[in-house]
Amino acid sequence: MNIYLQALLNTAMGMATVFMVLILISMIISLFVYVPKFERKLRHFSIKRKRRAPKKPAPADPNRKRPKRPILRPEIYKEPEIDNNELIAVIMAAIVASEGGAVSADKLVVRSIKRVNRRR
């Protein structure tokens, strides 16, 4: 009897914990109604701060040394040249291998190579 009572208490404690967490989550979700109001207040406050007279910047010192920055040039990506002869040889070898040697490589002719996008 003692084992059954302990198991029943463990089950009740676990269920109570789950329901308490669910109630807490639902209370947090119910507070999301106030988020747009809070955002409006923050936006209004930031607009109000921007409307204030901006401070005038200090005059630039002509004797001040400017930090040296590296000159950045955009890098142009160039695709490496593909040797079509190697590609044709690989395609022909794959065809011969898939046919099980029934077709000789001398009788195959590759006329064009086109890329096919097969995304599933």
Phi and psi in degrees as GROMACS dihedral restraints (atoms count N, CA, C in turn):
[ dihedral_restraints ]
;  ai    aj    ak    al  type     phi  dphi    fc
    3     4     5     6     1   -65.3    20    10
    4     5     6     7     1   -37.8    20    10
    6     7     8     9     1   -66.6    20    10
    7     8     9    10     1   -40.6    20    10
    9    10    11    12     1   -66.7    20    10
   10    11    12    13     1   -38.2    20    10
   12    13    14    15     1   -66.0    20    10
   13    14    15    16     1   -41.1    20    10
   15    16    17    18     1   -63.8    20    10
   16    17    18    19     1   -42.2    20    10
   18    19    20    21     1   -64.6    20    10
   19    20    21    22     1   -39.9    20    10
   21    22    23    24     1   -65.2    20    10
   22    23    24    25     1   -40.6    20    10
   24    25    26    27     1   -66.8    20    10
   25    26    27    28     1   -39.8    20    10
   27    28    29    30     1   -62.8    20    10
   28    29    30    31     1   -41.8    20    10
   30    31    32    33     1   -64.5    20    10
   31    32    33    34     1   -44.9    20    10
   33    34    35    36     1   -64.3    20    10
   34    35    36    37     1   -39.8    20    10
   36    37    38    39     1   -66.0    20    10
   37    38    39    40     1   -40.9    20    10
   39    40    41    42     1   -65.3    20    10
   40    41    42    43     1   -43.4    20    10
   42    43    44    45     1   -65.5    20    10
   43    44    45    46     1   -40.3    20    10
   45    46    47    48     1   -64.0    20    10
   46    47    48    49     1   -39.9    20    10
   48    49    50    51     1   -62.7    20    10
   49    50    51    52     1   -44.3    20    10
   51    52    53    54     1   -62.2    20    10
   52    53    54    55     1   -45.8    20    10
   54    55    56    57     1   -66.7    20    10
   55    56    57    58     1   -34.7    20    10
   57    58    59    60     1   -65.6    20    10
   58    59    60    61     1   -40.9    20    10
   60    61    62    63     1   -67.0    20    10
   61    62    63    64     1   -39.6    20    10
   63    64    65    66     1   -63.6    20    10
   64    65    66    67     1   -40.2    20    10
   66    67    68    69     1   -65.0    20    10
   67    68    69    70     1   -40.9    20    10
   69    70    71    72     1   -63.2    20    10
   70    71    72    73     1   -42.9    20    10
   72    73    74    75     1   -64.1    20    10
   73    74    75    76     1   -41.2    20    10
   75    76    77    78     1   -66.0    20    10
   76    77    78    79     1   -33.6    20    10
   78    79    80    81     1   -68.9    20    10
   79    80    81    82     1   -38.8    20    10
   81    82    83    84     1   -65.8    20    10
   82    83    84    85     1   -41.3    20    10
   84    85    86    87     1   -65.4    20    10
   85    86    87    88     1   -36.0    20    10
   87    88    89    90     1   -66.9    20    10
   88    89    90    91     1   -21.0    20    10
   90    91    92    93     1   -78.6    20    10
   91    92    93    94     1   -10.8    20    10
   93    94    95    96     1   -65.1    20    10
   94    95    96    97     1   -15.2    20    10
   96    97    98    99     1   -62.9    20    10
   97    98    99   100     1   -31.7    20    10
   99   100   101   102     1   -86.2    20    10
  100   101   102   103     1    -7.1    20    10
  102   103   104   105     1   -63.2    20    10
  103   104   105   106     1   -47.3    20    10
  105   106   107   108     1   -60.9    20    10
  106   107   108   109     1   -36.9    20    10
  108   109   110   111     1   -63.2    20    10
  109   110   111   112     1   -42.2    20    10
  111   112   113   114     1   -65.6    20    10
  112   113   114   115     1   -40.4    20    10
  114   115   116   117     1   -63.8    20    10
  115   116   117   118     1   -40.4    20    10
  117   118   119   120     1   -61.5    20    10
  118   119   120   121     1   -42.4    20    10
  120   121   122   123     1   -63.3    20    10
  121   122   123   124     1   -42.2    20    10
  123   124   125   126     1   -65.2    20    10
  124   125   126   127     1   -41.4    20    10
  126   127   128   129     1   -65.0    20    10
  127   128   129   130     1   -43.0    20    10
  129   130   131   132     1   -61.9    20    10
  130   131   132   133     1   -40.5    20    10
  132   133   134   135     1   -65.8    20    10
  133   134   135   136     1   -41.1    20    10
  135   136   137   138     1   -70.0    20    10
  136   137   138   139     1   -35.8    20    10
  138   139   140   141     1   -65.9    20    10
  139   140   141   142     1   -38.9    20    10
  141   142   143   144     1   -63.0    20    10
  142   143   144   145     1   -39.0    20    10
  144   145   146   147     1   -68.8    20    10
  145   146   147   148     1   -35.2    20    10
  147   148   149   150     1   -70.7    20    10
  148   149   150   151     1   -28.0    20    10
  150   151   152   153     1   -71.5    20    10
  151   152   153   154     1   -21.7    20    10
  153   154   155   156     1   -60.8    20    10
  154   155   156   157     1   155.3    20    10
  156   157   158   159     1   -61.8    20    10
  157   158   159   160     1   124.5    20    10
  159   160   161   162     1   -71.8    20    10
  160   161   162   163     1   148.0    20    10
  162   163   164   165     1   -73.4    20    10
  163   164   165   166     1   140.2    20    10
  165   166   167   168     1   -76.7    20    10
  166   167   168   169     1   135.2    20    10
  168   169   170   171     1   -71.2    20    10
  169   170   171   172     1   151.8    20    10
  171   172   173   174     1   -68.0    20    10
  172   173   174   175     1   146.6    20    10
  174   175   176   177     1   -63.3    20    10
  175   176   177   178     1   144.5    20    10
  177   178   179   180     1   -71.9    20    10
  178   179   180   181     1   138.0    20    10
  180   181   182   183     1   -86.8    20    10
  181   182   183   184     1   116.5    20    10
  183   184   185   186     1   -67.7    20    10
  184   185   186   187     1   -21.2    20    10
  186   187   188   189     1   -86.1    20    10
  187   188   189   190     1    -6.5    20    10
  189   190   191   192     1   -72.9    20    10
  190   191   192   193     1   134.9    20    10
  192   193   194   195     1   -80.6    20    10
  193   194   195   196     1   135.9    20    10
  195   196   197   198     1   -88.8    20    10
  196   197   198   199     1   142.4    20    10
  198   199   200   201     1   -69.2    20    10
  199   200   201   202     1   141.9    20    10
  201   202   203   204     1   -78.8    20    10
  202   203   204   205     1   128.1    20    10
  204   205   206   207     1  -116.1    20    10
  205   206   207   208     1   142.3    20    10
  207   208   209   210     1   -68.5    20    10
  208   209   210   211     1   146.2    20    10
  210   211   212   213     1   -79.1    20    10
  211   212   213   214     1   120.6    20    10
  213   214   215   216     1   -96.9    20    10
  214   215   216   217     1   124.4    20    10
  216   217   218   219     1  -114.8    20    10
  217   218   219   220     1   137.7    20    10
  219   220   221   222     1   -68.3    20    10
  220   221   222   223     1   138.3    20    10
  222   223   224   225     1   -91.0    20    10
  223   224   225   226     1   133.4    20    10
  225   226   227   228     1   -99.4    20    10
  226   227   228   229     1   123.5    20    10
  228   229   230   231     1   -82.4    20    10
  229   230   231   232     1   126.2    20    10
  231   232   233   234     1  -114.2    20    10
  232   233   234   235     1   128.4    20    10
  234   235   236   237     1   -71.3    20    10
  235   236   237   238     1   138.4    20    10
  237   238   239   240     1   -66.8    20    10
  238   239   240   241     1   146.2    20    10
  240   241   242   243     1   -68.3    20    10
  241   242   243   244     1   133.3    20    10
  243   244   245   246     1  -103.1    20    10
  244   245   246   247     1   128.6    20    10
  246   247   248   249     1   -80.1    20    10
  247   248   249   250     1   109.7    20    10
  249   250   251   252     1   -66.5    20    10
  250   251   252   253     1   -25.6    20    10
  252   253   254   255     1   -64.5    20    10
  253   254   255   256     1   -41.0    20    10
  255   256   257   258     1   -66.3    20    10
  256   257   258   259     1   -40.2    20    10
  258   259   260   261     1   -64.5    20    10
  259   260   261   262     1   -41.9    20    10
  261   262   263   264     1   -64.1    20    10
  262   263   264   265     1   -40.9    20    10
  264   265   266   267     1   -63.7    20    10
  265   266   267   268     1   -39.6    20    10
  267   268   269   270     1   -67.5    20    10
  268   269   270   271     1   -41.7    20    10
  270   271   272   273     1   -63.2    20    10
  271   272   273   274     1   -43.8    20    10
  273   274   275   276     1   -65.3    20    10
  274   275   276   277     1   -39.8    20    10
  276   277   278   279     1   -64.6    20    10
  277   278   279   280     1   -37.5    20    10
  279   280   281   282     1   -66.6    20    10
  280   281   282   283     1   -39.3    20    10
  282   283   284   285     1   -65.8    20    10
  283   284   285   286     1   -44.8    20    10
  285   286   287   288     1   -63.0    20    10
  286   287   288   289     1   -41.3    20    10
  288   289   290   291     1   -67.0    20    10
  289   290   291   292     1   -37.8    20    10
  291   292   293   294     1   -72.7    20    10
  292   293   294   295     1   -27.4    20    10
  294   295   296   297     1   -82.6    20    10
  295   296   297   298     1    -7.3    20    10
  297   298   299   300     1    75.7    20    10
  298   299   300   301     1    24.1    20    10
  300   301   302   303     1    83.1    20    10
  301   302   303   304     1     7.3    20    10
  303   304   305   306     1   -71.4    20    10
  304   305   306   307     1   -25.0    20    10
  306   307   308   309     1  -110.7    20    10
  307   308   309   310     1   132.0    20    10
  309   310   311   312     1   -82.8    20    10
  310   311   312   313     1   150.3    20    10
  312   313   314   315     1   -68.2    20    10
  313   314   315   316     1   -20.5    20    10
  315   316   317   318     1   -69.7    20    10
  316   317   318   319     1   -26.1    20    10
  318   319   320   321     1   -91.0    20    10
  319   320   321   322     1    -3.9    20    10
  321   322   323   324     1   -90.8    20    10
  322   323   324   325     1   140.0    20    10
  324   325   326   327     1  -132.6    20    10
  325   326   327   328     1   125.0    20    10
  327   328   329   330     1   -96.8    20    10
  328   329   330   331     1   116.2    20    10
  330   331   332   333     1   -95.3    20    10
  331   332   333   334     1   -35.8    20    10
  333   334   335   336     1  -152.6    20    10
  334   335   336   337     1   156.1    20    10
  336   337   338   339     1  -123.8    20    10
  337   338   339   340     1   119.0    20    10
  339   340   341   342     1  -128.1    20    10
  340   341   342   343     1   139.6    20    10
  342   343   344   345     1   -83.6    20    10
  343   344   345   346     1   135.0    20    10
  345   346   347   348     1  -119.0    20    10
  346   347   348   349     1   124.8    20    10
  348   349   350   351     1   -87.4    20    10
  349   350   351   352     1   114.7    20    10
  351   352   353   354     1  -119.3    20    10
  352   353   354   355     1    91.3    20    10
  354   355   356   357     1  -111.9    20    10
  355   356   357   358     1   129.5    20    10
